[in-house]
Amino acid sequence: MKKVIIRTTEEIENWRRNINSEINFIPTMGNLHNGHIKLISTAKNDNSNVNLVSIFINPLQFDNKLDLENYPKTIDNDIKISFSNGADVIFIPSNEEIYPPNKNIKFLKAPIELSSALCGLNRIGHFDGVCTVVYRLLNLIKPKNLYLGEKDWQQLLILKNLVLKNNLSVAIKSIPTQRDFDGIPLSSRNINLSKNERKLIRFFSSELFEAKKNFQQEKKINLNEIIKKLSAKKISIEYLEHLHPHTLQKARFKDNISLLAGAIKCGETRLIDHVFLMKRRPIIAIDGPAGSGKSTVTKLIAKKLKLLYLDTGAMYRALSWLILKEGIDYKKEKKLQNILKDISIVFKSHTNSHQDVFINNRCVTEEIRSQEISSIVSKISSIKEVRKFLVEEQRKIGKSGGLVAEGRDIGTTVFPHAELKIFLTASIDERAKRRKSDTNSKDSQEIDLHTLKELIKKRDFEDSNREISPLIKANNAIEIITDGYSINEVVDKIIDLYYDKIPKETEIE
């Protein structure tokens, strides 16, 4: 595609009408650095869409005229950087093009609950300006994807809110904060720092990371201690807060993920930085009835997100297999309790992402998928002692997080505090067809479709009506009906939901 520079709104509208492609949009205010390069190259590598970079210094984001006048302007270099790193089109409008005096431009207000904290405390109207210009650009460009950095975390939250509240059909894709060789976050304002000021910024960032390291051990944060250390270096602190990462309200003890964010001034330059604090790694809980695609979807999500795959259904099936194989009378409560004490269920993964299940050192991966096991597993899993034993085992595995688990009571019982809960389902017709075409389920292939539907209905009834941990959708679970969707479409949807809740920076050690 021929590289294009566009300078007017009329040109952008004409160009938009004549292209036969979706658009990735990367908005910038120029003076591009490696953080912007990462945004542009990520967009280029994500898909085959046209990549459009805008360069516009938005006057509405500045509450200080001198700050606006002194903002670095490096347009020729910005054009070179953009095109050499994957931009197909660069939009460089003037103030008059974005805010024409003879047009009724919609000036927006950022939500008070998100804009009144952190940077909003002293930068009055800043986020109103951000919302106004991004809304204007999105309506002009109409992109499929909007690429933003997590460095400006508060801004990212506000723009997600903008897209949601205005029903804009654009997906927000974020990248982690990009840091320079000395650990400070990349910023267009870093060019203004003296050598000594840069040292102070480096100390500030290193203190945030030290606090993160301590939090992983102690599960608590001491803001006063950090402030004391910064003040001792004569660093001017605008704010330092420990907050919930999505509401920006004060962090609570029960929050697994929280945000430690600060802003300081070095000379005339104001800079921000943050880290995310985690008590344990995130957990995804996927519940749903038999045949809804849970296992296939969960395995792929685990592989893509580099999470542990916990197949709780396989644990119940393995135990059911052992009870059947050994002729154990599971109705005798005390005898069953004694047997459970000596049972070991472990998963072993292969390099090709296949996972085997072992019970008492015997691999039973294939045996547990028979119709014989399917017909009794619901009954076995409804036994109080069995559920108690396996729920405890599952919680032990999930103590440090970093997993995606699937079953029927994951979000309600096993991991009620999971960061993302999904209820995956499909119609009985769809589930029967899937089970029938499953080459790993030989028994299902031998049963006619009508009988298979009746068996699925029976299993649904048993799972939903058992006394202990019945199959129900957790209150805060997101329901996904998979009829008509491919496996990859469902996986991508859940991964998007995951990244909407979990900052990508949490993946960086």
C-alpha positions, -999 to 999 in steps of 0.1 A, spaced: 0 0 0 12 35 -9 22 56 22 -1 85 26 0 118 46 -34 134 52 -39 169 67 -76 177 64 -108 161 76 -122 162 41 -93 142 29 -96 117 57 -133 112 49 -126 107 12 -98 83 19 -119 64 44 -147 59 18 -122 45 -8 -103 19 12 -114 -17 13 -99 -25 47 -104 -22 85 -83 4 103 -59 1 133 -57 36 149 -27 49 169 -34 84 182 -3 104 193 8 140 201 41 136 183 76 136 196 75 98 190 97 75 211 101 37 215 68 35 233 50 48 202 71 25 180 59 -5 201 22 6 196 27 10 158 46 -23 154 21 -42 176 -8 -30 154 11 -40 123 18 -75 137 -17 -81 151 -35 -83 117 -36 -72 81 -56 -39 87 -44 -5 75 -24 12 103 -32 49 108 -11 72 131 -24 106 140 -1 134 151 -20 162 168 -10 183 199 -44 187 215 -47 222 231 -76 211 253 -53 187 272 -32 216 285 -42 239 314 -10 258 310 -3 278 279 35 278 284 34 240 287 15 238 254 40 261 237 70 242 251 57 207 241 83 192 218 75 193 181 95 169 159 71 164 130 97 154 103 112 127 125 77 116 136 68 109 100 100 90 94 95 69 126 58 61 118 63 50 83 95 29 91 77 10 118 45 0 101 22 30 96 4 31 63 -12 65 68 -4 95 89 -31 121 98 -16 155 107 -46 179 112 -44 215 123 -64 229 153 -89 244 128 -95 210 112 -102 193 145 -121 222 161 -135 242 132 -151 274 145 -181 271 122 -190 235 132 -209 223 162 -182 201 178 -193 178 207 -172 188 238 -172 159 263 -168 156 300 -148 127 315 -166 107 341 -160 123 375 -155 90 393 -125 82 371 -111 117 363 -112 133 398 -84 111 412 -46 110 404 -38 133 375 -73 148 376 -66 164 410 -44 191 396 -49 189 358 -84 204 357 -102 197 324 -73 176 310 -93 144 307 -123 163 292 -99 174 265 -87 138 260 -123 125 256 -132 153 232 -103 148 208 -104 110 208 -142 110 203 -137 134 174 -109 113 158 -128 81 163 -158 95 144 -136 108 116 -115 76 112 -140 49 123 -113 23 131 -118 -13 141 -91 -11 168 -77 16 189 -41 11 203 -32 27 236 -4 24 261 -9 13 297 16 39 308 -13 64 310 -35 39 329 -60 65 341 -65 78 306 -69 42 293 -97 36 318 -114 69 309 -113 60 271 -126 25 277 -155 42 295 -159 67 266 -162 38 241 -187 19 263 -210 49 271 -211 61 236 -216 26 221 -187 31 197 -178 0 177 -141 0 183 -120 -25 203 -93 -10 226 -60 -28 225 -34 -19 251 3 -26 255 24 -26 287 43 5 298 75 7 278 106 16 298 140 31 289 174 15 295 174 28 331 139 17 340 120 50 337 88 50 317 92 63 281 76 98 278 77 126 252 87 148 281 118 129 290 137 150 265 134 180 289 151 162 318 186 172 330 210 144 340 202 150 377 165 151 372 167 118 353 184 103 383 155 114 405 130 98 382 150 66 382 150 66 420 112 72 420 106 43 395 129 20 414 111 27 447 78 17 431 93 -16 419 109 -22 453 74 -17 468 60 -42 444 87 -67 453 79 -63 490 42 -66 484 47 -100 468 62 -111 501 42 -92 527 9 -86 509 8 -50 522 21 -16 513 34 13 534 28 45 515 43 67 543 76 48 541 78 54 503 70 91 507 96 94 534 123 79 511 113 102 481 112 133 503 147 125 516 159 129 480 140 162 478 116 148 452 85 169 448 55 145 451 22 155 435 5 123 446 12 87 456 -19 65 459 -27 28 464 -60 22 445 -83 -3 429 -71 -6 393 -105 -1 377 -125 21 400 -95 42 412 -110 41 447 -89 33 477 -76 -3 475 -93 -28 498 -76 -56 516 -97 -82 496 -84 -68 462 -61 -93 446 -48 -67 421 -42 -31 430 -25 0 416 4 19 431 5 52 412 24 84 416 33 117 400 64 138 407 79 171 394 115 174 384 123 210 376 95 221 353 88 186 341 59 165 355 62 127 352 40 98 362 47 61 368 29 31 384 31 -5 391 4 -32 397 5 -52 429 -8 -88 430 -13 -111 459 -15 -140 435 -16 -144 397 -50 -141 380 -75 -169 377 -101 -175 350 -131 -197 360 -151 -213 331 -183 -231 340 -210 -246 319 -229 -278 310 -214 -308 292 -207 -303 255 -205 -266 257 -169 -266 245 -153 -258 279 -124 -282 276 -113 -272 241 -117 -235 248 -99 -237 282 -69 -256 268 -64 -230 241 -68 -201 265 -43 -216 288 -18 -221 260 -23 -185 246 -21 -168 280 6 -192 294 -16 -202 323 -20 -236 339 -49 -256 326 -69 -271 355 -94 -297 342 -116 -302 373 -140 -324 353 -112 -348 346 -105 -350 383 -141 -361 390 -140 -385 361 -107 -400 373 -122 -406 407 -153 -420 392 -132 -444 372 -113 -456 403 -145 -461 422 -159 -482 394 -126 -501 387 -120 -509 424 -157 -517 431 -157 -491 459 -190 -488 477 -192 -450 477 -224 -450 497 -204 -459 529 -193 -425 541 -165 -434 565 -150 -460 542 -150 -435 514 -134 -408 535 -105 -432 544 -100 -442 507 -99 -405 496 -70 -399 520 -48 -421 499 -58 -409 465 -35 -388 443 -46 -370 412 -20 -352 391 -18 -337 356 12 -340 334 17 -319 303 35 -327 271 54 -303 248 25 -303 223 2 -289 251 -16 -322 255 -23 -330 292 -27 -364 308 -45 -372 340 -31 -397 365 -48 -413 395 -26 -432 419 2 -431 392 -20 -446 365 -27 -427 333 -65 -427 327 -68 -399 301 -87 -420 276 -106 -443 300 -124 -414 317 -140 -402 285 -162 -433 281 -200 -432 282 -199 -455 312 -180 -428 332 -202 -401 318 -233 -419 331 -221 -420 367 -198 -390 371 -227 -366 380 -238 -390 408 -202 -394 421 -196 -357 420 -227 -350 441 -213 -369 471 -204 -345 498 -171 -362 508 -160 -364 471 -167 -327 464 -150 -316 496 -119 -336 489 -116 -324 452 -124 -288 459 -96 -287 485 -73 -303 460 -82 -278 433 -78 -248 457 -43 -261 466 -34 -261 429 -48 -226 425 -33 -211 457 -8 -190 438 -31 -184 408 -20 -183 372 -45 -208 360 -77 -212 339 -100 -238 354 -131 -254 339 -160 -273 355 -194 -267 368 -188 -249 401 -155 -231 396 -168 -196 398 -194 -203 425 -175 -227 448 -139 -235 439 -126 -200 430 -153 -175 439 -128 -147 438 -116 -154 402 -108 -123 383 -128 -135 353 -158 -158 354 -173 -172 322 -205 -193 319 -200 -211 286 -231 -228 271 -248 -239 239 -282 -253 229 -287 -291 234 -288 -296 197 -255 -280 192 -239 -298 221 -252 -332 209 -237 -325 174 -204 -317 189 -203 -348 211 -213 -369 181 -184 -355 160 -159 -358 189 -134 -385 177 -121 -388 212 -155 -400 225 -160 -434 208 -191 -442 228 -208 -410 217 -202 -418 181 -220 -451 185 -251 -436 201 -278 -421 178 -283 -383 180 -317 -384 197 -304 -407 225 -274 -384 229 -297 -354 233 -317 -372 260 -285 -382 279 -273 -346 278 -307 -334 291 -305 -359 319 -270 -348 328 -280 -312 328 -309 -319 352 -287 -339 375 -259 -313 375 -283 -284 380 -304 -300 408 -278 -317 429 -278 -306 466 -241 -296 468 -225 -271 444 -252 -273 416 -244 -261 381 -255 -224 382 -242 -193 366 -222 -172 391 -237 -137 398 -208 -119 382 -201 -144 354 -203 -134 318 -225 -158 298 -213 -168 263 -236 -188 241 -214 -205 216 -239 -216 189 -227 -205 155 -193 -194 167 -160 -211 160 -137 -223 188 -112 -195 179 -139 -168 180 -149 -179 215 -113 -181 226 -105 -146 213 -137 -132 230 -126 -146 264 -90 -134 260 -103 -99 251 -125 -100 283 -94 -111 303 -73 -82 291 -102 -58 298 -98 -69 335 -61 -78 337 -34 -52 328 -8 -66 304 19 -53 326 10 -80 352 25 -105 328 60 -89 331 81 -101 359 
